[in-house]
Amino acid sequence: DRRDYPNEIIEFPAILIDVRNGAKIVKEKSFRSYAKPWRNPQLTSFCTELTGISQQHVEKAPDLQTVVKNFEAWYRRNIPLGAKVMMMTDGPWDFRNFVLAGAVKRDHVAFPTLMYEYIDVRTTFANYFNKGKPVKLEKMLHRFNLRFEGREHCGFDDAVNIARLAVAMMRHGCIFSFVIALPLDEDTYHYKMDVTPLYRREAGNSGVVEKSHVEERAKECFGEAYYEYGRSTFVKKAEDEASDDADAPEVEAVMEEAEEALAKLEVVSSDSEAEEGAPAL
């Protein structure tokens, strides 16, 4: 009886995509942890066969609340201050059902508000590439001549392939602008991480979020770190392009372009401070 086995999170993966540096998957800095279930500590054979997760995996794992705290520590170590971050999933089920309905409301596990808004890659794919019709991950990958790598229903492998799909979509001109916003007034367990602004629309509901709105939220949250991260990104891009190209005139042109971009950032930063005072971190 499925009522005796309510859904619990037993694996928690997160894959980094570095969008500002060429939409690259940073797999070596990704997060993965198993989580020990407490409602039904003994996994069913169906669960093990489907996911590849064994009883030994979960028995040695921390509880879900500890996993969430470990994820937060990983986030702080690996995400540069000033970087704009948005979660992404294949469909609404992970955050709506497993996180909000199951872990938070039912089991009272506290999650950061970072996980209360996300991009639904399946719906975005449907609207951009498939005339509004949603399809499963394997078919979405096939659209870009990609095959699923790894084991289906393994959380980490699923996340890697969702990341591969997202990169392919971006490289084909897709703009991920529709943000799904989970309600913040239905539980008292969520908490705000000090380095994670919310990018949802002013009304707090789901919908298309303009780039200008995202930039304003980031500036408000990060202050000077927002500009510092922008400067470092421009410099790294110029250095990478220069090292890949031995043609001196083109290298100089790349560096000049980076210097001009940095100058613009300085002007914007100065104007902001003149109008509002020095931003506080």
Accessible surface in RSA format (square Angstrom, percent):
REM  Atomic radii and reference values for relative SASA: ProtOr
REM  Chains: A
REM  Algorithm: Lee & Richards
REM  Probe-radius: 1.40
REM  Slices: 20
REM RES _ NUM      All-atoms   Total-Side   Main-Chain    Non-polar    All polar
REM                ABS   REL    ABS   REL    ABS   REL    ABS   REL    ABS   REL
RES ASP A   1   106.46  74.6  44.71  44.5  61.75 146.0  34.67  81.6  71.79  71.6
RES ARG A   2   209.26  87.9 196.79 100.3  12.47  29.7  88.13 120.4 121.13  73.4
RES ARG A   3   200.67  84.3 172.72  88.0  27.95  66.6  84.54 115.5 116.13  70.4
RES ASP A   4    90.45  63.4  79.63  79.3  10.82  25.6  23.59  55.5  66.86  66.7
RES TYR A   5   107.58  50.2  95.70  54.4  11.88  30.9  57.00  42.8  50.58  62.4
RES PRO A   6    43.84  32.0  28.60  26.1  15.25  55.4  37.68  31.1   6.16  38.3
RES ASN A   7    80.16  55.3  69.25  66.9  10.92  26.3  12.83  30.9  67.34  65.1
RES GLU A   8    32.08  18.4  13.79  10.4  18.30  43.6  12.31  23.8  19.77  16.1
RES ILE A   9    22.15  12.6  14.62  10.9   7.53  18.2  17.09  12.3   5.07  13.7
RES ILE A  10    22.59  12.9  20.68  15.4   1.91   4.6  20.68  14.9   1.91   5.2
RES GLU A  11    21.09  12.1   6.71   5.1  14.38  34.2   5.63  10.9  15.46  12.6
RES PHE A  12    19.02   9.5  17.95  11.1   1.07   2.8  19.02  11.5   0.00   0.0
RES PRO A  13    35.79  26.1  20.76  18.9  15.02  54.6  20.76  17.1  15.02  93.4
RES ALA A  14    14.22  13.1   8.71  13.4   5.51  12.5  14.22  20.0   0.00   0.0
RES ILE A  15    28.86  16.4   2.76   2.1  26.11  62.9   3.04   2.2  25.82  70.1
RES LEU A  16    31.28  17.4  30.54  21.8   0.74   1.9  31.28  22.0   0.00   0.0
RES ILE A  17    42.51  24.2  20.18  15.0  22.33  53.8  20.40  14.7  22.12  60.0
RES ASP A  18    41.10  28.8  34.95  34.8   6.15  14.5  12.96  30.5  28.14  28.1
RES VAL A  19    88.35  58.1  74.81  67.7  13.53  32.6  74.81  65.0  13.53  36.7
RES ARG A  20    96.98  40.7  73.07  37.2  23.91  56.9  38.93  53.2  58.05  35.2
RES ASN A  21    28.51  19.7  19.01  18.4   9.50  22.9  13.82  33.3  14.69  14.2
RES GLY A  22    47.37  58.4   0.00   N/A  47.37  58.4  36.36  99.8  11.00  24.6
RES ALA A  23     9.79   9.0   9.16  14.1   0.63   1.4   9.16  12.9   0.63   1.7
RES LYS A  24   114.36  55.8 110.93  68.1   3.43   8.2  70.41  63.4  43.95  46.8
RES ILE A  25    54.00  30.7  27.03  20.1  26.98  65.0  27.03  19.5  26.98  73.2
RES VAL A  26    28.83  19.0  27.50  24.9   1.32   3.2  28.83  25.0   0.00   0.0
RES LYS A  27   107.34  52.4 100.63  61.7   6.71  16.0  52.87  47.6  54.48  58.0
RES GLU A  28   147.82  84.9 105.61  79.9  42.21 100.5  69.21 133.9  78.61  64.2
RES LYS A  29   105.24  51.3  99.70  61.2   5.54  13.2  52.09  46.9  53.15  56.6
RES SER A  30    24.58  20.8   1.47   2.0  23.12  53.3   1.72   3.7  22.86  32.0
RES PHE A  31    19.22   9.6  17.27  10.7   1.95   5.1  19.22  11.7   0.00   0.0
RES ARG A  32   107.12  45.0  77.76  39.6  29.36  69.9  28.11  38.4  79.01  47.9
RES SER A  33    19.81  16.7  13.19  17.6   6.62  15.3  13.99  29.8   5.82   8.2
RES TYR A  34    47.97  22.4  44.71  25.4   3.27   8.5  32.09  24.1  15.88  19.6
RES ALA A  35     0.04   0.0   0.04   0.1   0.00   0.0   0.04   0.1   0.00   0.0
RES LYS A  36    91.44  44.6  86.54  53.1   4.90  11.7  39.76  35.8  51.68  55.1
RES PRO A  37     6.84   5.0   2.97   2.7   3.87  14.1   5.03   4.2   1.81  11.2
RES TRP A  38   157.33  63.1 142.07  68.8  15.26  35.8 137.68  73.4  19.64  31.9
RES ARG A  39    88.10  37.0  61.49  31.3  26.62  63.4   9.82  13.4  78.28  47.4
RES ASN A  40    36.80  25.4  31.59  30.5   5.21  12.5   8.83  21.3  27.97  27.0
RES PRO A  41    79.21  57.7  77.15  70.3   2.06   7.5  77.41  63.9   1.80  11.2
RES GLN A  42   117.34  65.6 114.82  83.9   2.52   6.0  56.58 120.4  60.76  46.1
RES LEU A  43    23.76  13.2   9.30   6.7  14.46  36.3  11.68   8.2  12.08  32.5
RES THR A  44    45.75  32.5  37.57  38.1   8.19  19.5  39.77  53.4   5.99   9.1
RES SER A  45    84.34  71.3  70.12  93.6  14.22  32.8  43.57  92.8  40.77  57.1
RES PHE A  46   142.84  71.5 140.17  86.8   2.67   6.9 142.25  86.2   0.58   1.7
RES CYS A  47    27.03  20.4  25.56  28.5   1.47   3.4  12.86  32.6  14.17  15.3
RES THR A  48    47.47  33.8  46.31  46.9   1.16   2.8  39.26  52.7   8.21  12.4
RES GLU A  49   126.74  72.8 108.95  82.4  17.79  42.4  47.97  92.8  78.77  64.3
RES LEU A  50    69.62  38.8  60.01  42.9   9.61  24.2  66.08  46.4   3.54   9.5
RES THR A  51    21.80  15.5  19.09  19.4   2.71   6.5  19.09  25.6   2.71   4.1
RES GLY A  52    29.68  36.6   0.00   N/A  29.68  36.6   9.99  27.4  19.69  44.1
RES ILE A  53     5.43   3.1   5.36   4.0   0.07   0.2   5.43   3.9   0.00   0.0
RES SER A  54    30.05  25.4  29.74  39.7   0.31   0.7  26.05  55.5   4.00   5.6
RES GLN A  55    30.21  16.9  26.96  19.7   3.25   7.7  23.20  49.4   7.01   5.3
RES GLN A  56   107.38  60.0 106.67  78.0   0.71   1.7  45.45  96.7  61.93  47.0
RES HIS A  57    69.96  38.2  63.09  43.8   6.88  17.6  40.78  42.0  29.19  34.0
RES VAL A  58     1.12   0.7   1.12   1.0   0.00   0.0   1.12   1.0   0.00   0.0
RES GLU A  59    95.88  55.0  80.50  60.9  15.38  36.6  28.42  55.0  67.46  55.1
RES LYS A  60   177.91  86.8 140.78  86.4  37.12  88.4  95.52  86.0  82.38  87.8
RES ALA A  61    10.70   9.8   1.64   2.5   9.06  20.6   6.34   8.9   4.36  11.5
RES PRO A  62    47.76  34.8  35.64  32.5  12.12  44.1  47.31  39.1   0.45   2.8
RES ASP A  63    74.51  52.2  71.39  71.1   3.12   7.4  34.72  81.7  39.79  39.7
RES LEU A  64    21.92  12.2  19.68  14.1   2.24   5.6  19.68  13.8   2.24   6.0
RES GLN A  65    57.45  32.1  56.18  41.1   1.27   3.0  47.40 100.9  10.05   7.6
RES THR A  66    56.54  40.2  53.06  53.8   3.48   8.3  36.11  48.5  20.43  30.9
RES VAL A  67     0.00   0.0   0.00   0.0   0.00   0.0   0.00   0.0   0.00   0.0
RES VAL A  68     0.00   0.0   0.00   0.0   0.00   0.0   0.00   0.0   0.00   0.0
RES LYS A  69   100.92  49.2  95.53  58.6   5.39  12.8  67.08  60.4  33.84  36.0
RES ASN A  70    63.94  44.1  60.11  58.1   3.84   9.2  13.61  32.7  50.34  48.7
RES PHE A  71     1.85   0.9   1.85   1.1   0.00   0.0   1.85   1.1   0.00   0.0
RES GLU A  72    21.21  12.2  21.21  16.0   0.00   0.0   6.18  11.9  15.04  12.3
RES ALA A  73    44.94  41.3  38.62  59.6   6.32  14.4  43.64  61.5   1.30   3.4
RES TRP A  74    15.85   6.4  15.85   7.7   0.00   0.0  15.05   8.0   0.80   1.3
RES TYR A  75     9.07   4.2   9.07   5.2   0.00   0.0   5.73   4.3   3.34   4.1
RES ARG A  76   107.87  45.3  81.83  41.7  26.03  62.0  48.69  66.5  59.18  35.9
RES ARG A  77   172.74  72.5 133.16  67.9  39.58  94.2  74.75 102.2  97.99  59.4
RES ASN A  78    34.01  23.5  19.81  19.1  14.21  34.2   4.02   9.7  30.00  29.0
RES ILE A  79    23.47  13.4  11.49   8.6  11.98  28.9  12.08   8.7  11.40  30.9
RES PRO A  80    72.28  52.7  58.22  53.1  14.06  51.1  70.07  57.9   2.21  13.7
RES LEU A  81    88.96  49.5  69.27  49.6  19.68  49.5  73.28  51.5  15.67  42.2
RES GLY A  82     1.12   1.4   0.00   N/A   1.12   1.4   0.00   0.0   1.12   2.5
RES ALA A  83    11.54  10.6   8.87  13.7   2.67   6.1   8.87  12.5   2.67   7.1
RES LYS A  84    68.83  33.6  39.52  24.3  29.31  69.8  30.83  27.8  38.00  40.5
RES VAL A  85    37.61  24.7  25.90  23.5  11.71  28.2  30.46  26.5   7.15  19.4
RES MET A  86    53.25  27.6  26.05  17.2  27.21  64.8  25.63  21.8  27.62  36.6
RES MET A  87    32.25  16.7  28.84  19.1   3.40   8.1  23.97  20.4   8.28  11.0
RES MET A  88    50.58  26.2  25.92  17.2  24.66  58.7  24.78  21.1  25.79  34.2
RES THR A  89    10.35   7.4   9.18   9.3   1.17   2.8  10.19  13.7   0.16   0.2
RES ASP A  90    21.35  15.0  14.31  14.2   7.05  16.7   5.92  13.9  15.43  15.4
RES GLY A  91     0.98   1.2   0.00   N/A   0.98   1.2   0.69   1.9   0.29   0.7
RES PRO A  92    31.97  23.3  31.95  29.1   0.03   0.1  31.97  26.4   0.00   0.0
RES TRP A  93   104.37  41.9 104.37  50.5   0.00   0.0  84.18  44.9  20.19  32.8
RES ASP A  94    71.21  49.9  70.03  69.7   1.18   2.8  17.02  40.0  54.19  54.0
RES PHE A  95    13.55   6.8  13.45   8.3   0.10   0.3  13.45   8.2   0.10   0.3
RES ARG A  96   109.79  46.1 108.39  55.3   1.40   3.3  45.68  62.4  64.11  38.9
RES ASN A  97    55.69  38.4  49.98  48.3   5.71  13.8  12.60  30.3  43.09  41.6
RES PHE A  98    66.76  33.4  63.38  39.3   3.38   8.8  64.57  39.1   2.19   6.3
RES VAL A  99     8.64   5.7   8.64   7.8   0.00   0.0   8.64   7.5   0.00   0.0
RES LEU A 100     9.74   5.4   9.74   7.0   0.00   0.0   9.74   6.8   0.00   0.0
RES ALA A 101    51.89  47.7  43.98  67.9   7.91  18.0  44.95  63.3   6.94  18.4
RES GLY A 102     6.40   7.9   0.00   N/A   6.40   7.9   6.40  17.6   0.00   0.0
RES ALA A 103     3.98   3.7   1.44   2.2   2.55   5.8   3.23   4.5   0.75   2.0
RES VAL A 104     0.00   0.0   0.00   0.0   0.00   0.0   0.00   0.0   0.00   0.0
RES LYS A 105    82.51  40.3  65.05  39.9  17.46  41.6  39.31  35.4  43.20  46.0
RES ARG A 106    76.29  32.0  54.96  28.0  21.33  50.8  49.09  67.1  27.19  16.5
RES ASP A 107    26.02  18.2   6.50   6.5  19.51  46.1   3.82   9.0  22.20  22.1
RES HIS A 108   103.55  56.6  85.85  59.7  17.70  45.3  49.33  50.8  54.22  63.1
RES VAL A 109    15.29  10.1  14.39  13.0   0.90   2.2  15.29  13.3   0.00   0.0
RES ALA A 110    23.66  21.8  23.66  36.5   0.00   0.0  23.66  33.3   0.00   0.0
RES PHE A 111     0.00   0.0   0.00   0.0   0.00   0.0   0.00   0.0   0.00   0.0
RES PRO A 112     0.00   0.0   0.00   0.0   0.00   0.0   0.00   0.0   0.00   0.0
RES THR A 113     6.42   4.6   6.42   6.5   0.00   0.0   6.36   8.5   0.06   0.1
RES LEU A 114    10.85   6.0   7.25   5.2   3.60   9.0   9.88   6.9   0.97   2.6
RES MET A 115     0.76   0.4   0.76   0.5   0.00   0.0   0.00   0.0   0.76   1.0
RES TYR A 116     0.45   0.2   0.45   0.3   0.00   0.0   0.45   0.3   0.00   0.0
RES GLU A 117     4.85   2.8   4.80   3.6   0.05   0.1   2.45   4.7   2.40   2.0
RES TYR A 118     1.66   0.8   1.66   0.9   0.00   0.0   0.05   0.0   1.61   2.0
RES ILE A 119    13.72   7.8  13.72  10.2   0.00   0.0  13.72   9.9   0.00   0.0
RES ASP A 120    10.71   7.5   9.67   9.6   1.04   2.5   2.56   6.0   8.15   8.1
RES VAL A 121     0.00   0.0   0.00   0.0   0.00   0.0   0.00   0.0   0.00   0.0
RES ARG A 122    44.13  18.5  44.10  22.5   0.03   0.1   6.71   9.2  37.43  22.7
RES THR A 123    61.70  43.9  60.76  61.6   0.94   2.2  42.63  57.3  19.07  28.8
RES THR A 124    12.94   9.2   9.58   9.7   3.36   8.0   8.94  12.0   4.00   6.0
RES PHE A 125     4.68   2.3   4.68   2.9   0.00   0.0   4.68   2.8   0.00   0.0
RES ALA A 126     2.32   2.1   2.32   3.6   0.00   0.0   2.32   3.3   0.00   0.0
RES ASN A 127   100.88  69.6  72.08  69.7  28.81  69.4  23.18  55.8  77.70  75.1
RES TYR A 128   106.68  49.8  74.90  42.6  31.78  82.7  58.70  44.1  47.98  59.1
RES PHE A 129    40.09  20.1  13.60   8.4  26.49  68.9  20.80  12.6  19.28  55.2
RES ASN A 130    45.91  31.7  41.39  40.0   4.53  10.9   2.56   6.2  43.35  41.9
RES LYS A 131   213.59 104.2 169.48 104.0  44.11 105.0 127.48 114.7  86.10  91.7
RES GLY A 132    41.27  50.9   0.00   N/A  41.27  50.9  18.05  49.5  23.21  52.0
RES LYS A 133   137.20  66.9 133.57  82.0   3.62   8.6  79.48  71.5  57.72  61.5
RES PRO A 134    80.75  58.9  67.05  61.1  13.70  49.8  67.25  55.5  13.50  83.9
RES VAL A 135    26.34  17.3  19.40  17.6   6.94  16.7  26.32  22.9   0.02   0.1
RES LYS A 136   151.31  73.8 150.25  92.2   1.06   2.5  92.72  83.5  58.60  62.4
RES LEU A 137    18.27  10.2  17.07  12.2   1.19   3.0  17.07  12.0   1.19   3.2
RES GLU A 138    99.70  57.2  97.31  73.6   2.39   5.7  25.65  49.6  74.05  60.5
RES LYS A 139   141.21  68.9 133.48  81.9   7.73  18.4  77.84  70.1  63.38  67.5
RES MET A 140     0.01   0.0   0.01   0.0   0.00   0.0   0.00   0.0   0.01   0.0
RES LEU A 141     0.14   0.1   0.14   0.1   0.00   0.0   0.14   0.1   0.00   0.0
RES HIS A 142   134.09  73.3 130.48  90.7   3.61   9.2  82.02  84.5  52.06  60.6
RES ARG A 143   114.48  48.1  95.12  48.5  19.36  46.1  38.72  52.9  75.76  45.9
RES PHE A 144    19.47   9.7   2.51   1.6  16.96  44.1   7.04   4.3  12.43  35.6
RES ASN A 145   139.39  96.1 109.08 105.4  30.32  73.0  32.18  77.4 107.22 103.6
RES LEU A 146    48.44  27.0  43.79  31.3   4.65  11.7  45.28  31.8   3.16   8.5
RES ARG A 147   204.89  86.0 197.83 100.8   7.07  16.8  73.84 100.9 131.05  79.4
RES PHE A 148    37.11  18.6  14.13   8.8  22.97  59.8  14.13   8.6  22.97  65.8
RES GLU A 149    96.95  55.7  90.14  68.2   6.81  16.2  36.49  70.6  60.46  49.4
RES GLY A 150    64.14  79.1   0.00   N/A  64.14  79.1  28.76  78.9  35.38  79.2
RES ARG A 151   113.17  47.5 107.33  54.7   5.84  13.9  48.74  66.6  64.43  39.1
RES GLU A 152    88.43  50.8  81.28  61.5   7.16  17.0  18.55  35.9  69.88  57.1
RES HIS A 153    98.32  53.7  87.14  60.6  11.18  28.6  53.39  55.0  44.93  52.3
RES CYS A 154    11.06   8.4  11.06  12.3   0.00   0.0   0.82   2.1  10.23  11.0
RES GLY A 155    19.85  24.5   0.00   N/A  19.85  24.5  17.27  47.4   2.58   5.8
RES PHE A 156    29.11  14.6  29.11  18.0   0.00   0.0  29.11  17.7   0.00   0.0
RES ASP A 157    32.96  23.1  32.69  32.5   0.27   0.6   0.27   0.6  32.69  32.6
RES ASP A 158    37.47  26.2  37.47  37.3   0.00   0.0  13.24  31.2  24.23  24.2
RES ALA A 159    19.56  18.0  14.70  22.7   4.86  11.1  16.92  23.8   2.65   7.0
RES VAL A 160    10.50   6.9  10.50   9.5   0.00   0.0  10.50   9.1   0.00   0.0
RES ASN A 161     0.00   0.0   0.00   0.0   0.00   0.0   0.00   0.0   0.00   0.0
RES ILE A 162    22.52  12.8  22.52  16.8   0.00   0.0  22.52  16.2   0.00   0.0
RES ALA A 163     4.69   4.3   2.99   4.6   1.70   3.9   4.60   6.5   0.09   0.2
RES ARG A 164    37.55  15.8  33.30  17.0   4.24  10.1  15.94  21.8  21.61  13.1
RES LEU A 165     0.00   0.0   0.00   0.0   0.00   0.0   0.00   0.0   0.00   0.0
RES ALA A 166     0.00   0.0   0.00   0.0   0.00   0.0   0.00   0.0   0.00   0.0
RES VAL A 167    11.78   7.8  11.78  10.7   0.00   0.0  11.78  10.2   0.00   0.0
RES ALA A 168    13.09  12.0   8.52  13.2   4.56  10.4  12.95  18.2   0.14   0.4
RES MET A 169     0.00   0.0   0.00   0.0   0.00   0.0   0.00   0.0   0.00   0.0
RES MET A 170    42.28  21.9  26.72  17.7  15.56  37.1  16.55  14.1  25.73  34.1
RES ARG A 171   160.40  67.3 121.47  61.9  38.92  92.7  55.41  75.7 104.99  63.6
RES HIS A 172   108.58  59.3  78.00  54.2  30.59  78.2  61.44  63.3  47.14  54.9
RES GLY A 173    53.47  65.9   0.00   N/A  53.47  65.9  37.36 102.5  16.10  36.1
RES CYS A 174     6.95   5.3   0.00   0.0   6.95  16.3   0.00   0.0   6.95   7.5
RES ILE A 175   117.77  67.0 113.25  84.4   4.52  10.9 116.26  83.7   1.51   4.1
RES PHE A 176    35.07  17.5  11.83   7.3  23.24  60.5  12.03   7.3  23.04  65.9
RES SER A 177    33.79  28.6  28.59  38.1   5.21  12.0  15.59  33.2  18.20  25.5
RES PHE A 178    89.73  44.9  86.94  53.9   2.79   7.3  86.94  52.7   2.79   8.0
RES VAL A 179     7.20   4.7   6.79   6.1   0.41   1.0   6.79   5.9   0.41   1.1
RES ILE A 180    38.33  21.8  38.33  28.6   0.00   0.0  38.33  27.6   0.00   0.0
RES ALA A 181    13.46  12.4   0.00   0.0  13.46  30.6   0.00   0.0  13.46  35.7
RES LEU A 182    10.29   5.7  10.22   7.3   0.07   0.2  10.29   7.2   0.00   0.0
RES PRO A 183    46.47  33.9  38.42  35.0   8.05  29.3  46.47  38.4   0.00   0.0
RES LEU A 184    57.99  32.3  44.17  31.6  13.82  34.7  44.42  31.2  13.57  36.5
RES ASP A 185   129.95  91.0  92.33  91.9  37.62  89.0  48.82 114.9  81.12  80.9
RES GLU A 186    92.30  53.0  63.87  48.3  28.43  67.7  30.21  58.4  62.09  50.7
RES ASP A 187    16.56  11.6   1.30   1.3  15.26  36.1   9.54  22.5   7.02   7.0
RES THR A 188   126.70  90.1  95.16  96.5  31.53  75.2  82.16 110.4  44.54  67.3
RES TYR A 189    75.18  35.1  66.80  38.0   8.38  21.8  47.28  35.5  27.90  34.4
RES HIS A 190    44.98  24.6  29.54  20.5  15.43  39.5  11.26  11.6  33.71  39.2
RES TYR A 191    52.34  24.4  45.97  26.2   6.37  16.6  52.34  39.3   0.00   0.0
RES LYS A 192   107.44  52.4  80.65  49.5  26.78  63.8  74.38  67.0  33.05  35.2
RES MET A 193     1.95   1.0   0.00   0.0   1.95   4.6   1.95   1.7   0.00   0.0
RES ASP A 194   102.28  71.6  79.02  78.6  23.26  55.0  44.63 105.0  57.65  57.5
RES VAL A 195    33.25  21.9  30.01  27.2   3.24   7.8  30.25  26.3   3.01   8.2
RES THR A 196     2.72   1.9   0.36   0.4   2.36   5.6   2.24   3.0   0.48   0.7
RES PRO A 197    16.90  12.3   8.13   7.4   8.76  31.9  11.28   9.3   5.62  34.9
RES LEU A 198    38.24  21.3  30.01  21.5   8.23  20.7  30.01  21.1   8.23  22.2
RES TYR A 199     6.28   2.9   6.28   3.6   0.00   0.0   5.83   4.4   0.45   0.5
RES ARG A 200    22.37   9.4  18.02   9.2   4.36  10.4  14.89  20.3   7.48   4.5
RES ARG A 201    90.49  38.0  86.62  44.2   3.88   9.2  26.54  36.3  63.96  38.8
RES GLU A 202   144.24  82.8 110.60  83.7  33.65  80.1  64.72 125.2  79.52  64.9
RES ALA A 203    89.27  82.1  44.95  69.4  44.32 100.8  58.08  81.8  31.19  82.6
RES GLY A 204    28.79  35.5   0.00   N/A  28.79  35.5  17.98  49.3  10.82  24.2
RES ASN A 205    74.19  51.2  68.90  66.6   5.29  12.7  34.63  83.3  39.57  38.2
RES SER A 206    38.23  32.3  26.70  35.6  11.52  26.5  17.30  36.8  20.93  29.3
RES GLY A 207     3.88   4.8   0.00   N/A   3.88   4.8   3.61   9.9   0.27   0.6
RES VAL A 208    75.95  50.0  66.81  60.5   9.14  22.0  66.81  58.0   9.14  24.8
RES VAL A 209     9.09   6.0   1.90   1.7   7.18  17.3   3.44   3.0   5.64  15.3
RES GLU A 210   114.08  65.5 110.46  83.6   3.62   8.6  44.98  87.0  69.10  56.4
RES LYS A 211   159.31  77.7 148.96  91.4  10.36  24.7  96.22  86.6  63.09  67.2
RES SER A 212    78.55  66.4  69.11  92.2   9.44  21.8  52.22 111.2  26.33  36.9
RES HIS A 213    30.75  16.8  25.53  17.7   5.22  13.3  19.75  20.4  11.00  12.8
RES VAL A 214    32.74  21.5  32.74  29.6   0.00   0.0  32.74  28.4   0.00   0.0
RES GLU A 215    30.51  17.5  30.51  23.1   0.00   0.0  20.72  40.1   9.79   8.0
RES GLU A 216    80.46  46.2  80.46  60.9   0.00   0.0  29.07  56.2  51.39  42.0
RES ARG A 217    49.18  20.6  47.21  24.1   1.97   4.7  21.75  29.7  27.43  16.6
RES ALA A 218     0.00   0.0   0.00   0.0   0.00   0.0   0.00   0.0   0.00   0.0
RES LYS A 219    56.52  27.6  50.44  31.0   6.08  14.5  22.91  20.6  33.61  35.8
RES GLU A 220   118.24  67.9  83.97  63.5  34.27  81.6  49.98  96.7  68.27  55.7
RES CYS A 221    36.34  27.5  11.01  12.3  25.33  59.5  15.64  39.6  20.69  22.3
RES PHE A 222     5.22   2.6   3.35   2.1   1.87   4.9   5.22   3.2   0.00   0.0
RES GLY A 223     2.65   3.3   0.00   N/A   2.65   3.3   2.62   7.2   0.02   0.1
RES GLU A 224    46.21  26.5  46.21  35.0   0.00   0.0  38.84  75.1   7.37   6.0
RES ALA A 225    10.22   9.4   6.83  10.5   3.39   7.7   9.62  13.5   0.60   1.6
RES TYR A 226    30.20  14.1  27.06  15.4   3.15   8.2  10.15   7.6  20.06  24.7
RES TYR A 227     6.14   2.9   6.09   3.5   0.06   0.2   4.29   3.2   1.85   2.3
RES GLU A 228    89.67  51.5  86.43  65.4   3.24   7.7  34.45  66.6  55.23  45.1
RES TYR A 229    33.02  15.4  28.24  16.1   4.78  12.4  18.17  13.7  14.86  18.3
RES GLY A 230     4.67   5.8   0.00   N/A   4.67   5.8   4.67  12.8   0.00   0.0
RES ARG A 231    35.99  15.1  35.96  18.3   0.03   0.1  27.89  38.1   8.10   4.9
RES SER A 232    61.67  52.1  50.46  67.3  11.21  25.8  49.63 105.7  12.04  16.9
RES THR A 233    12.67   9.0   9.30   9.4   3.37   8.0  10.34  13.9   2.33   3.5
RES PHE A 234    63.24  31.6  61.78  38.3   1.45   3.8  61.96  37.6   1.28   3.7
RES VAL A 235    57.53  37.9  56.41  51.1   1.12   2.7  57.53  50.0   0.00   0.0
RES LYS A 236    93.26  45.5  92.56  56.8   0.70   1.7  75.43  67.9  17.82  19.0
RES LYS A 237   104.29  50.9 101.61  62.3   2.68   6.4  53.44  48.1  50.85  54.2
RES ALA A 238     2.28   2.1   1.03   1.6   1.26   2.9   2.03   2.9   0.25   0.7
RES GLU A 239    96.89  55.6  90.49  68.5   6.40  15.2  31.29  60.5  65.60  53.6
RES ASP A 240    55.90  39.2  54.97  54.7   0.93   2.2  22.33  52.6  33.57  33.5
RES GLU A 241    68.70  39.4  62.85  47.6   5.85  13.9  32.47  62.8  36.23  29.6
RES ALA A 242    21.61  19.9  14.28  22.0   7.33  16.7  14.65  20.6   6.97  18.5
RES SER A 243    93.29  78.8  50.98  68.0  42.32  97.5  53.23 113.4  40.06  56.1
RES ASP A 244   125.09  87.6  87.28  86.9  37.81  89.4  31.48  74.1  93.61  93.4
RES ASP A 245    52.28  36.6  46.53  46.3   5.75  13.6  16.63  39.1  35.65  35.6
RES ALA A 246   111.73 102.7  69.65 107.5  42.08  95.7  81.16 114.3  30.56  81.0
RES ASP A 247    65.31  45.7  54.59  54.3  10.72  25.3  23.33  54.9  41.98  41.9
RES ALA A 248    61.42  56.5  53.71  82.9   7.71  17.5  58.90  82.9   2.53   6.7
RES PRO A 249    94.42  68.8  84.75  77.3   9.67  35.2  88.28  72.9   6.14  38.2
RES GLU A 250    92.67  53.2  89.85  68.0   2.82   6.7  33.34  64.5  59.33  48.4
RES VAL A 251    33.85  22.3  33.22  30.1   0.63   1.5  33.83  29.4   0.01   0.0
RES GLU A 252   106.23  61.0 103.38  78.2   2.85   6.8  34.13  66.0  72.09  58.9
RES ALA A 253    56.11  51.6  48.86  75.4   7.25  16.5  51.25  72.2   4.87  12.9
RES VAL A 254    32.11  21.1  30.68  27.8   1.44   3.5  31.14  27.1   0.97   2.6
RES MET A 255    70.25  36.4  70.25  46.5   0.00   0.0  67.96  57.8   2.29   3.0
RES GLU A 256   100.62  57.8  99.63  75.4   0.99   2.4  30.87  59.7  69.76  57.0
RES GLU A 257   114.16  65.5 110.68  83.7   3.48   8.3  39.97  77.3  74.19  60.6
RES ALA A 258     9.66   8.9   6.44   9.9   3.23   7.3   9.47  13.3   0.19   0.5
RES GLU A 259   106.94  61.4 100.92  76.4   6.01  14.3  36.51  70.6  70.42  57.5
RES GLU A 260   109.66  63.0 104.74  79.2   4.91  11.7  38.13  73.8  71.53  58.4
RES ALA A 261    19.61  18.0  14.77  22.8   4.84  11.0  17.82  25.1   1.78   4.7
RES LEU A 262    38.93  21.7  38.93  27.9   0.00   0.0  38.93  27.3   0.00   0.0
RES ALA A 263    54.64  50.2  48.13  74.3   6.51  14.8  53.64  75.5   1.00   2.6
RES LYS A 264   145.68  71.1 142.80  87.6   2.87   6.8  87.71  78.9  57.97  61.7
RES LEU A 265    30.36  16.9  29.88  21.4   0.48   1.2  30.20  21.2   0.15   0.4
RES GLU A 266    82.19  47.2  81.91  62.0   0.27   0.7  34.76  67.2  47.43  38.7
RES VAL A 267    88.94  58.5  85.48  77.4   3.46   8.3  88.93  77.3   0.01   0.0
RES VAL A 268    60.51  39.8  59.03  53.4   1.48   3.6  60.36  52.4   0.15   0.4
RES SER A 269     5.90   5.0   5.90   7.9   0.00   0.0   1.55   3.3   4.35   6.1
RES SER A 270    65.19  55.1  57.45  76.7   7.74  17.8  32.70  69.6  32.49  45.5
RES ASP A 271    74.41  52.1  72.80  72.5   1.61   3.8  19.25  45.3  55.16  55.0
RES SER A 272    31.39  26.5  27.20  36.3   4.19   9.7  17.14  36.5  14.25  20.0
RES GLU A 273    64.93  37.3  58.13  44.0   6.80  16.2  10.76  20.8  54.16  44.2
RES ALA A 274    90.77  83.5  47.85  73.8  42.92  97.6  60.92  85.8  29.85  79.1
RES GLU A 275   141.23  81.1 102.93  77.9  38.30  91.2  41.77  80.8  99.46  81.2
RES GLU A 276   149.65  85.9 110.84  83.9  38.80  92.4  42.32  81.9 107.32  87.6
RES GLY A 277    38.24  47.2   0.00   N/A  38.24  47.2  32.30  88.6   5.94  13.3
RES ALA A 278    86.39  79.4  57.34  88.5  29.05  66.1  57.34  80.7  29.05  76.9
RES PRO A 279    47.14  34.4  23.27  21.2  23.87  86.8  33.41  27.6  13.73  85.3
RES ALA A 280    89.09  81.9  63.42  97.9  25.66  58.4  70.28  99.0  18.81  49.8
RES LEU A 281   147.40  82.1  77.99  55.8  69.41 174.5 105.08  73.8  42.32 113.9
END  Absolute sums over single chains surface
CHAIN  1 A    15795.7      12923.4       2872.4       8811.0       6984.8
END  Absolute sums over all chains
TOTAL         15795.7      12923.4       2872.4       8811.0       6984.8
